[in-house]
Structure formats: structure tokens, C-alpha cells
Amino acid sequence: MPHSSFRYVLNTLLYILITGCRWCHVPKGEIWGSKNCAHRWLKLWQLDGTLEALQPTFRRLVSKEDNIYDREHQKTV
């Protein structure tokens, strides 16, 4: 697999998993892994069970983000 920062790959995978966007709409830039690299890692993590092990952590992160959003939203209302 091509070398890419795991942080950038994780940024891309979280973006896909949280937003549900299509692979062709993955953002490009300094903090993002390429869609090809991220997709390869996703497939590998699905096969070896890593993705399943990470799902509870992803859910907690999203839950925290939702709580932050709710608090910020309440300030503006």
C-alpha cells in the first residue's frame, strides 16, 4: 500500500463514515488521505476486524460531536 499518514487516512474515513458522502466527493487537501489509499485501508480493516473493533470509538466520537453541536446550537437560539 502507498505510504500515507494514518491520521490523514483516518480523517478521510471518518469523513466518509460520518457524512455518508460518496467516495468521489472526498475532500482533497493537506489533512486528507487520498480516496484510493483510504479505501484500501478500509477494506483491509474490514477483513482483519480492525474496523469492527474501532466502531465503538467512532460512535463515542460522533456522540461527543453531537453534544458539542447541541450546546452550541442552544447558545444561538
C-alpha positions in Angstrom: 0.0 0.0 0.0 1.2 3.5 -0.7 2.6 5.3 2.3 0.2 7.8 3.8 -0.2 9.3 7.3 -2.6 7.2 9.3 -4.0 10.4 10.6 -4.9 11.6 7.1 -6.4 8.2 6.2 -8.4 8.3 9.4 -9.6 11.9 8.7 -10.9 10.7 5.3 -12.5 7.5 6.7 -14.3 9.4 9.5 -15.5 12.0 7.0 -17.0 9.2 4.8 -18.5 7.3 7.7 -20.0 10.4 9.4 -21.2 12.3 6.4 -22.1 9.4 4.2 -20.7 11.2 1.2 -19.6 9.3 -1.9 -16.0 8.3 -2.4 -15.8 10.6 -5.4 -16.6 13.6 -3.1 -13.9 13.1 -0.6 -12.2 16.4 0.2 -8.7 17.0 -1.1 -6.0 18.9 0.7 -3.3 18.7 3.3 -5.3 17.0 6.1 -6.9 14.3 3.9 -5.7 11.0 2.7 -6.4 10.1 -0.9 -9.6 8.3 -1.5 -7.8 5.3 -3.0 -5.5 4.9 0.0 -8.3 5.4 2.5 -10.5 2.9 0.6 -7.7 0.3 0.6 -7.2 0.7 4.4 -11.0 0.5 4.9 -11.1 -2.8 3.0 -8.1 -4.1 4.9 -9.6 -3.1 8.3 -12.9 -4.8 7.3 -11.1 -8.0 6.5 -8.9 -8.2 9.6 -11.6 -7.0 12.1 -10.0 -3.6 12.9 -13.0 -1.6 11.7 -15.3 -3.6 13.9 -13.0 -3.0 16.9 -12.9 0.7 16.2 -16.7 1.2 15.7 -17.4 1.8 19.4 -14.7 4.5 19.5 -16.1 6.1 16.3 -19.6 6.2 17.9 -18.3 7.9 21.1 -16.5 10.5 18.9 -19.7 11.2 17.0 -21.7 11.3 20.2 -19.4 13.9 21.6 -19.5 15.9 18.5 -23.3 15.8 18.6 -23.3 17.0 22.2 -20.9 19.9 21.3 -23.2 20.8 18.4 -26.3 20.7 20.7 -24.6 23.0 23.2 -23.5 25.5 20.5 -26.9 25.3 18.9 -28.7 26.1 22.1 -26.5 29.2 22.6 -27.7 30.7 19.3 -31.4 30.0 19.9 
